[in-house]
Amino acid sequence: MCFLTPRAFLPCRFIDENTAAGRTQRSIELKQLSDLRVIVDGSTVEIYLNDGRVVFSTRWFPASERLTLNSTFVAASSRAYSLVA
């Protein structure tokens, strides 16, 4: 579990404005972060925080098949799974 400073904001940002169709940034105020799950499927990106109590959802239109995720916090563990059958 990650305890954030009071009034800490967790942002989600697309670097390429064209990829995100003009919706480049979301943020939410959180007091703690216990779980973060990112699901990318086709043109949909869904981010679930704290076991799904908070959800970000957006469409994206990638210019390539490559996806890079960056974070500025330390995670206890991380895993990546392919959704391709």
PyMOL commands that set and color helices and strands:
alter all, ss='L'
color gray80, all
select strands_A, chain A and resi 2-13+25-33+36-41+44-49+54-59
alter strands_A, ss='S'
color yellow, strands_A
deselect
rebuild
show_as cartoon
